Amino acid sequence: MRSRLLRGLTILAVVGAAAATGVAQGRVDTAEIKVLHVQGKIHMLVGAGSNVLISIGDDGVLVVDSGAAGMSEKLLAKINEVSEGKPIRLIINTHFHPDHTGGNETIAKSGGAIVAGNFAQQINSRTGGGGTAFIYAHENTLRHFELAPAGQSAPPVGAWPTDVFFGKRKDFSFNGEAVVLMFEPNAHTDGDILVHFRGSDVVAAGDVYVNTSYPFLDRASGASINSYLAALNDLLEVTVPLDKQEAGTFVVPGHGRLADEADVVEYRDMVTIIRDRVEALKKGGMTLQQVIATKPTLDYDGRYGAEKGPGSAASFIESVYAGVGSK
């Protein structure tokens, strides 16, 4: 099991990095989407701008996140190929960022929901019913679709979540297994959810967990370092390893290779150590620039640090500094 897992993760890391680079640089025409069967009913699709997870079974297809808008047609074609044409019933958005929701409209229009009163009725655009697949998210995610930032237009209404929940937890059954949605407030955004497929023993983490960079805390939408760490700990509460901490519950990150509990523990510990270092320096009276100059992330920069942007060490330190106490 261990050798098969490590071999699969190595192959996926290479494929995922190449595909993500193509999308990031706008080469949608050359980017490819690759598929990995995780376990049970769950497949992971890599290269659409973010990782996408699909559940395939007798009820149809459930999609977690829909990638970037420019990859939506390729993503849809790959979903149909892997599922052998099964109808797409439901899309779940782990949060509102466009690299995770850009394909909502295209994928939803291709599918169809099942609604029920005293009887069940399929509403499916493929059969001329004019319906679409449901798009499910936390209510805070819908709010970001409705309230576009100044100077930006809101996404088309067809991309908006059609159903939301507002509590800490929501669960339902799909393809013969329990699906549990766990709301993680103010972690990466104010609307993050973890999606746990209990029968297949797979969790879609969205950007609550990534393993390609330091965390990006979207402070404009309420993210904070301590809430982010709480979300990672909640994720670890539902993961169970097999022998020697390998395999067991698999975690599909928002970006990066497939992971298990040991990977998430390592990432959680890294974030905790950096948080504690920055907090100690801030309580000692240092300004943000002075803290950055001490390089509190130095021993992790080779693994997680980007040169610039949200994944850079300076950006992460700034977010941590804003979220910890002063003297």
C-alpha positions in Angstrom: 0.0 0.0 0.0 2.8 2.4 1.0 4.7 2.0 -2.3 1.6 2.3 -4.4 0.5 5.4 -2.5 3.9 7.2 -2.8 4.1 6.3 -6.5 0.6 7.7 -7.2 1.3 10.9 -5.3 4.6 11.4 -7.1 2.9 11.0 -10.5 0.0 13.2 -9.6 2.3 16.0 -8.2 4.1 16.2 -11.5 0.9 16.1 -13.6 -0.8 18.6 -11.4 2.0 21.1 -11.4 2.2 21.0 -15.2 -1.5 21.4 -15.7 -1.9 24.2 -13.1 1.0 26.1 -14.7 -0.8 26.0 -18.1 -4.0 27.4 -16.6 -2.2 30.0 -14.5 -0.5 31.4 -17.6 -3.6 31.5 -19.6 -2.8 28.6 -21.9 -6.2 27.0 -21.6 -5.9 25.5 -25.1 -2.8 23.5 -24.0 -3.8 22.6 -20.4 -4.9 19.1 -19.8 -7.1 17.6 -17.2 -5.9 14.4 -15.6 -7.9 11.9 -13.5 -7.0 9.9 -10.4 -9.3 7.3 -8.9 -8.9 8.1 -5.2 -10.9 5.3 -3.6 -14.5 4.2 -3.3 -16.8 6.3 -5.6 -14.4 9.3 -5.6 -12.2 10.6 -8.5 -9.9 13.6 -8.4 -9.5 15.8 -11.5 -6.4 17.9 -11.7 -5.6 20.8 -14.1 -8.9 22.8 -14.2 -7.4 25.7 -12.1 -8.2 24.0 -8.8 -8.6 20.4 -7.9 -12.1 19.0 -8.6 -13.6 16.0 -6.9 -16.4 13.9 -8.4 -18.6 11.1 -6.9 -20.0 8.6 -9.4 -22.7 6.1 -8.7 -26.3 5.1 -9.2 -27.6 8.6 -8.3 -25.4 10.2 -10.9 -22.5 12.6 -10.5 -21.8 15.0 -7.6 -19.0 17.6 -8.4 -17.1 19.4 -5.7 -15.8 22.7 -7.1 -15.9 23.5 -10.8 -12.5 25.0 -11.6 -11.7 28.1 -13.6 -14.1 29.4 -16.2 -11.7 29.0 -19.1 -11.4 25.3 -18.3 -15.2 24.5 -17.9 -15.7 22.8 -21.3 -12.7 20.6 -20.9 -13.7 19.8 -17.4 -17.2 18.9 -18.4 -15.9 16.7 -21.2 -13.6 14.9 -18.7 -16.4 14.4 -16.2 -18.6 12.9 -18.9 -15.8 10.6 -20.0 -15.0 9.3 -16.5 -18.7 8.9 -15.5 -19.6 7.4 -18.8 -22.3 10.0 -19.4 -24.1 9.7 -16.0 -26.1 12.9 -15.3 -24.6 15.6 -13.1 -27.0 16.2 -10.2 -25.2 18.5 -7.8 -22.3 20.9 -7.6 -20.8 21.8 -4.2 -18.7 25.0 -3.9 -16.1 24.9 -1.0 -15.9 28.7 -1.2 -16.5 31.6 -3.6 -13.1 32.1 -5.3 -13.3 32.0 -9.1 -10.7 29.3 -9.6 -13.1 27.0 -7.7 -16.5 28.3 -9.1 -15.7 29.5 -12.6 -17.3 26.4 -14.2 -20.5 26.5 -12.2 -22.8 27.7 -15.0 -21.4 25.5 -17.8 -21.5 22.3 -15.6 -24.8 23.0 -14.0 -26.5 23.6 -17.4 -25.3 20.3 -18.6 -26.9 18.3 -15.8 -30.2 18.1 -14.1 -31.6 17.9 -10.6 -34.0 15.5 -9.1 -36.8 17.1 -7.2 -39.6 15.4 -5.3 -43.0 16.2 -3.8 -45.4 13.3 -3.5 -43.5 11.8 -6.4 -40.0 12.1 -7.9 -39.5 14.0 -11.1 -36.3 14.4 -13.0 -35.6 17.8 -14.4 -32.8 17.4 -16.9 -31.7 19.8 -19.6 -30.4 16.8 -21.6 -33.9 15.6 -22.0 -35.4 19.0 -22.8 -36.7 19.7 -19.3 -34.8 23.0 -19.2 -33.5 22.3 -15.6 -30.0 22.4 -14.3 -28.0 20.7 -11.6 -28.3 22.2 -8.1 -25.3 24.3 -6.9 -24.8 24.0 -3.1 -22.7 26.2 -0.8 -22.7 28.0 2.5 -24.8 31.1 2.6 -21.7 33.3 3.0 -20.5 32.0 -0.4 -23.7 33.1 -2.0 -23.3 36.5 -0.5 -20.0 37.0 -2.4 -21.7 36.1 -5.7 -24.4 38.7 -5.0 -22.1 41.5 -3.8 -19.3 41.8 -6.3 -16.3 44.0 -5.3 -16.3 47.6 -6.4 -15.5 47.9 -10.1 -16.3 44.3 -10.9 -19.4 42.7 -12.3 -21.2 39.9 -10.4 -20.9 36.4 -11.9 -23.9 35.4 -14.1 -26.9 34.3 -12.1 -26.6 30.8 -13.7 -23.3 30.4 -11.7 -24.8 31.3 -8.3 -25.5 28.7 -5.7 -29.1 27.7 -5.8 -29.2 26.1 -2.4 -27.4 27.1 0.8 -27.1 26.2 4.4 -26.2 28.4 7.4 -25.4 26.1 10.3 -22.2 24.4 11.3 -23.0 21.1 9.6 -25.2 19.7 6.8 -25.5 16.1 5.8 -27.3 14.1 3.1 -27.0 10.8 1.2 -25.7 10.5 -2.3 -24.6 7.5 -4.3 -25.3 5.3 -1.3 -23.0 7.1 1.2 -23.3 9.9 3.7 -22.0 13.3 2.6 -21.2 15.6 5.4 -20.6 19.4 4.9 -18.7 21.1 7.7 -18.7 24.9 7.8 -15.3 26.4 8.8 -15.9 30.1 9.6 -13.3 32.7 8.8 -10.6 30.2 7.8 -9.5 30.7 4.2 -12.7 32.8 3.6 -15.8 33.4 5.6 -17.7 30.6 3.7 -15.3 27.6 3.6 -16.7 24.1 3.9 -15.1 20.6 4.1 -16.9 17.9 2.2 -16.5 14.4 3.8 -17.6 11.3 1.9 -17.9 8.9 4.8 -18.3 5.7 2.8 -15.4 6.3 0.5 -13.4 7.9 3.3 -12.4 11.0 1.3 -12.5 14.6 2.3 -12.5 17.5 -0.2 -10.8 20.3 1.7 -11.0 23.2 -0.7 -8.4 25.9 0.2 -8.7 25.1 3.9 -5.8 22.8 3.0 -3.3 23.2 0.1 0.2 21.7 -0.1 1.7 23.8 -2.8 2.3 27.0 -0.8 1.7 28.8 2.4 -1.9 29.4 3.2 -3.7 32.3 1.5 -5.9 34.0 4.1 -8.4 36.2 2.4 -8.7 38.8 5.1 -11.0 40.9 3.0 -13.6 38.2 3.4 -13.0 37.6 7.1 -10.2 35.0 7.2 -7.9 34.8 10.2 -4.9 32.7 11.2 -6.5 31.2 14.3 -9.7 30.3 12.5 -7.6 28.7 9.7 -5.8 26.5 12.3 -9.1 25.6 13.9 -10.3 24.4 10.4 -7.2 22.3 9.9 -7.8 20.7 13.3 -11.4 20.0 12.4 -10.1 18.3 9.2 -7.8 16.1 11.3 -10.8 15.2 13.5 -12.3 13.2 10.6 -9.2 11.6 9.1 -8.1 8.2 10.2 -4.8 6.7 9.0 -3.9 3.1 8.2 -0.7 1.4 9.3 2.3 3.7 9.9 0.2 6.8 9.2 0.0 6.0 5.5 -3.3 6.2 3.4 -6.6 5.6 5.3 -8.7 8.8 4.9 -7.6 10.6 1.8 -7.7 14.4 1.6 -8.1 16.2 -1.7 -6.6 19.7 -1.3 -7.7 22.8 -3.2 -4.4 22.8 -4.9 -1.6 20.2 -4.9 -1.2 16.5 -4.7 -3.5 14.0 -3.0 -2.8 13.8 0.8 -3.5 11.8 3.9 -3.6 12.6 7.6 0.1 12.6 8.1 0.4 15.3 5.3 -2.2 17.5 7.0 -0.5 17.1 10.4 2.8 18.3 8.9 1.1 21.3 7.3 -0.9 22.1 10.5 2.3 22.0 12.6 4.2 24.3 10.1 1.4 26.9 10.3 1.3 26.7 14.1 5.0 27.1 14.5 5.1 30.2 12.2 2.0 31.6 13.9 3.7 31.3 17.3 7.0 32.8 16.1 5.2 35.8 14.6 3.1 36.3 17.6 6.1 36.3 20.0 7.9 38.8 17.8 4.8 41.1 17.7 4.3 40.9 21.4 8.0 41.8 21.7 7.2 45.1 20.1 8.3 44.5 16.5 6.6 46.1 13.5 5.5 44.1 10.6 8.5 45.0 8.5 10.8 44.1 11.4 9.1 40.7 11.7 9.5 40.0 8.0 13.2 40.9 8.2 13.7 38.2 10.8 12.5 35.6 8.3 10.4 33.5 10.7 9.5 31.2 7.8 13.0 30.6 6.6 13.2 26.9 7.4 10.0 26.3 5.4 10.5 28.6 2.5 12.1 26.0 0.3 9.0 23.8 0.5 6.1 26.3 0.6 7.4 29.8 -0.2 6.6 31.5 -3.5 8.6 34.5 -4.7 5.5 36.7 -4.7 1.8 36.8 -4.5 -0.6 35.2 -2.0 1.7 32.2 -1.5 4.8 34.2 -0.7 6.4 34.2 2.8 5.9 38.0 3.1 2.2 37.8 2.3 1.7 34.9 4.8 3.6 36.7 7.5 1.5 39.8 7.0 -1.7 37.8 7.4 -0.4 36.1 10.5 0.8 39.4 12.0 -2.7 40.9 11.5 -4.4 38.0 13.3 -2.3 37.6 16.4 -2.2 39.7 19.6 0.2 42.6 20.3 2.1 43.4 23.4 
